[in-house]
Amino acid sequence: MKHDIIIIVGPTAVGKTRLSIELAKVFNGEIINGDAFQVYRGMDIGTAKITPEEMGGIPHHLLDFVDPGDTYTVSDFQRDARRQIQAIHKKGRLPILVGGTGLYINAVLYKNYIFSDESQNPSVRQALEQFAIKYGNEALYHRLLEVNPQASTGIHPNNVKRVIRAIEKAQNLSLESKTEQVKELLYQPVVIGLCMNREALYERINRRVDLMMERGLMDEVRYLVERHLQNSQAAQAIGYKEVFPVFLGQYDQKEAACLIKRNSRRFAKRQMTWFKHQMAVHWFQIDQMTDIFEKKMTKIMEFVAGKIN
């Protein structure tokens, strides 16, 4: 069976972008962003968006094309990503979907992902309450992780009301139980996952946040504040929502950086939990970033070549 798309997943700051560039060069690929917040214009530093220089001439898609004041849903991404995949295939090239937003990736891969709009369905809250009763609070909380992992920050699984409100605010999937769905793949993916020991990953996250602050994250957030977008979907991203209180005088930049680091570490942990339970991933352990090129790149290349050739 010949595989027709590469998927690269893993927690934030683990090195997915760097790997995707190398794979695209070797396998004639084009890269599709699979991160929920990198679609927004003007949100570059806080989302660790790849720069034109870092792209190395590789075409990238679904980056930097949505105004942060607009709502961009999972179903919007599903539609746009599938169009890009089709266009890349027509050019005889290999699509490489890269990101840490597992829901977005699964929504692209599986035929039967169905989305509902709570504004057109007044019974959604009642259905969510019944879901919690039937499957338990943890199952409901996991639904939130699927819809928007970042929105789950600071919400305890047993706080059902807050979990439901967070799901209602995000774009939610149909309430059909995962166990009742028959998953049918639309593509034949090669799914690669990068993982790193917790201490090394957390150190990378902390360094990344420090660098974000040095590069001007405050100015990016100020741009959103000036446009009165604090409550927009885009502004809920980790790295932005922690900074808004600085402009209200509630705490300083140092405290904001500490909160971003903490929430990013928690998010990385939730990402790994999600990928391990929701996707069939071939994992590669990266102990240091140099491992990608010095120790693991040959193995990754051989693995991918064996799947797509």
C-alpha positions, -999 to 999 in steps of 0.1 A, spaced: 0 0 0 14 34 -11 10 62 14 0 96 0 6 120 29 30 125 58 18 136 92 42 150 118 28 154 153 41 159 188 41 184 217 50 220 213 87 229 209 98 193 201 111 201 166 83 193 142 89 223 120 126 215 116 119 179 107 92 188 82 116 210 62 141 181 58 114 156 48 100 181 22 134 185 7 140 148 3 105 137 -7 94 165 -30 70 178 -4 49 208 4 39 216 40 5 223 54 2 239 88 -17 219 113 -17 243 142 -49 260 152 -34 294 158 -8 298 132 -35 305 107 -39 340 121 -21 370 106 1 391 130 4 363 155 39 352 146 61 353 178 36 338 202 27 309 180 63 302 170 54 306 134 80 296 109 98 325 92 103 328 54 140 323 59 134 291 78 111 277 51 141 271 29 121 276 -3 96 249 6 60 259 -1 39 263 30 1 264 32 -26 276 57 -3 300 74 -10 336 81 -42 340 61 -70 346 87 -76 380 104 -74 375 142 -108 392 145 -124 364 125 -135 330 136 -119 300 120 -134 267 128 -122 231 127 -146 225 98 -131 255 80 -97 239 84 -109 205 73 -122 220 41 -91 241 34 -66 214 42 -83 189 20 -83 213 -9 -46 219 -4 -39 182 -2 -57 177 -35 -38 206 -52 -5 193 -40 -13 158 -53 -22 172 -87 13 187 -89 28 153 -82 42 164 -49 38 150 -14 17 168 12 32 170 47 7 180 74 25 193 105 12 205 138 2 199 174 -35 204 171 -47 168 170 -83 175 164 -75 195 132 -54 167 119 -79 139 126 -106 161 111 -87 161 78 -78 124 78 -112 108 86 -142 109 63 -169 109 90 -159 138 112 -192 157 116 -194 192 131 -222 209 147 -229 247 152 -242 253 187 -258 286 176 -282 266 155 -287 239 180 -301 251 213 -300 215 228 -262 213 227 -258 221 264 -284 195 274 -267 169 251 -234 177 267 -249 172 302 -263 139 292 -230 129 277 -213 135 310 -239 115 328 -236 86 304 -198 85 300 -185 104 330 -168 137 337 -134 126 324 -150 116 290 -166 150 288 -133 167 297 -115 146 270 -141 160 245 -129 195 254 -93 183 248 -103 172 213 -121 204 205 -95 228 218 -68 216 242 -57 251 250 -92 261 263 -89 234 290 -61 252 308 -71 258 344 -104 238 342 -107 208 365 -124 177 348 -150 176 376 -161 212 370 -187 201 345 -203 235 340 -170 252 330 -161 223 308 -194 226 290 -191 263 286 -156 258 271 -169 233 247 -198 256 237 -174 284 231 -151 263 209 -163 246 178 -175 212 189 -176 179 172 -209 160 169 -218 144 202 -216 109 188 -193 89 210 -159 81 196 -164 45 204 -195 45 182 -179 60 152 -165 39 124 -133 56 114 -126 55 77 -94 72 65 -97 95 35 -59 92 29 -32 67 36 -10 86 60 25 80 73 22 94 109 55 103 126 56 115 161 85 133 179 88 130 216 114 141 241 120 133 278 100 157 300 129 176 315 145 184 281 112 194 266 103 216 295 137 233 292 131 239 255 97 254 263 111 277 289 138 289 266 113 294 238 91 316 260 121 337 270 130 342 234 94 352 225 95 379 251 128 392 238 116 392 202 86 414 210 56 393 221 43 422 241 40 442 209 20 414 192 -4 413 222 -6 451 222 -18 449 185 -47 427 196 -55 450 226 -56 481 203 -81 462 181 -102 452 211 -97 415 203 -90 402 238 -121 380 236 -116 367 200 -110 331 192 -74 339 182 -67 356 215 -73 324 235 -39 310 223 -14 303 250 12 331 248 -14 357 243 -42 352 269 -16 353 297 -3 387 286 -36 406 284 -37 412 322 -3 430 319 -21 458 300 -47 459 327 -21 463 354 -29 430 371 7 417 370 39 424 352 57 409 322 78 385 344 46 370 358 31 367 323 62 348 311 60 324 341 23 317 333 31 311 296 58 286 305 35 268 330 5 267 306 28 256 277 42 227 297 7 216 307 -4 219 271 25 197 260 15 171 284 -21 171 272 -9 169 236 11 138 243 -19 122 261 -41 130 231 -18 117 204 -11 85 223 -49 78 227 -63 92 195 -38 84 168 -17 55 156 17 72 156 52 58 149 72 76 176 108 87 175 125 97 207 145 129 205 167 134 235 182 166 221 175 187 191 208 177 175 195 141 176 171 149 147 200 154 124 229 135 140 212 103 152 176 100 141 173 116 107 185 85 88 161 63 106 132 87 100 141 90 63 143 52 59 110 48 77 92 73 54 109 60 22 96 25 30 61 37 33 57 60 3 79 42 -23 
